């Protein structure tokens, strides 16, 4: 009778364990990262009675997670892509509204300016029309300046977000490394740490919200890599990442992985997550928009100044420039940035030779010797080899390069942005409406 009672008690205990597991599942239905659990029953050890073995009941063999590694991998990938798309959408919505809205975009200001120009040219003796043209020109330049300022502020905002997001990434990678250690210890002791496994998967999912990563599992340990294989977590050790000013363009932060003895720039290989979305937006939308806006400002200012310079004003003198010179000392010095680590102390003055030939691209200049350098456009086009001794300087997509200082050393590099500052530099320098040249010489 005692054995029957024990057998019955074993069944009750097993059922109680099953009910407790179901209750735990229900209680954690809304817990992020929780995996449903189920019990595994097994037969208790048999007792030999004479020449036969008689069962002694049942026992709880294990409590397992209901987990599918394929579905989890799909979830991680989808999380990374969603984070990327959401960050991209949040940023592009702002710039789209800024440039397309008639109250904030440049199109309405351009239309108003050219309308005033046509009215003043049709009635050159009308002083009020001349004054209205100056007012419209000032409004146009202010609009260019304002949009340029807002785009630059968005670039600074992206830098700030990258700094914050990289700190969050470091917190998650440290957590995953710690969980790796705890899981390895529990597994070695023969335990199944379901809650730790869930917590690690959730930490990886949260990490994918920030940046796309690749997970490799071995011996119940996750190794996590970034981009093309740069290690973030290896066993119980984690490496940090940081957002730092770019080596060439210090106005744009780059992402680097910090190892014990070195660091590696991974900006170009990051994809997925909020960080990937921000970098993709900056490269594909923000930088081209800033360059294109600057190119428009340069072309308008240059074309108007050249045309006015060919005519006579109300005083019978050759016309003066309406807008600031596109090749002012300030402008030509802002179009080139020397890379951090350059041995030579020189820098380029970038002058616009043909505003109509300008593009919205940036250019990478790399010295191959003390006087020779190659130029590569940001779309991958090789522009050829040049020398600082070229006289006159060769024209590259409408601009020329003039090295000031030096000498340079092979490997020294520069980033040239011929149009980036065009919208911020445009301004009206004419104050006397009578100097508008509407008459032929």
Buried (B, 14 or more C-beta within 10 A) or exposed (E): EEEEEEBEEBEEBBEEBBEEBBEBBEEBEEEEBBBBBEBEBEEBEEEEEEEEEEEBBBBBEEBBBEBEEEEBEEBBBEBBBBBBBBBBEBBBEBBEEBBEEEEBBBEBBBEBBBEBBEBBBEEBEEEEBBBBBBBBBBBBBBBBBBBBEBBBEBBEEBBEBBEEBBEBBBBBBBBBBBBBBBBBEBBEEEEBBBBBBBBBBBBBBBBBBBBBBBBEEEEBBBBBBBBEEBBBBBBBBBBBBBBBEBBBBBBBBBBBBBEEEEBBBBBEBBBBBBBBBBBBBBBEBBBBBBBBBBBBBBBBBBEBBEEBEEBBBBEEEBBBBBBBBBBEEEBBBBBBBBBEEBEBEBBBBBBBBEBEEBBBBBBBBBBBEBBBBBBBBBEEEEBEEBBBEEEEBBBBBBBBBBBEEBBBEEBBBBBBBBBBBBBBBBBBBBEEBEBBBBEEE
